[in-house]
Amino acid sequence: MVNKKASDASRLIRPSMLVALGAVLLAAGFVYDLLFAGIPYQDPTPEMAARYDRHGAIATVIYWCGAVAFLGGIIAAIFRSLFRRHAVGD
């Protein structure tokens, strides 16, 4: 009986941890974009434009990873609550 409660608690924590990880990754992508890509130059040299594009692409990947983790955690929490309510109602 004690093990069942422990496993139920760990099931509730996982989707919320995924949502938190997604929020952290979104914030990290924003900070990375702000610090490394920054505001584009007015008349950049080709090297400066390439550097800006590279860091902007890295920030975009971090944003997408954060968005996928965040939405995945929310969807997992919704499915978990739907299946739990369905099982309790039977």
Order of alpha helices (4+ residues) and beta strands (2+ residues): alpha-alpha
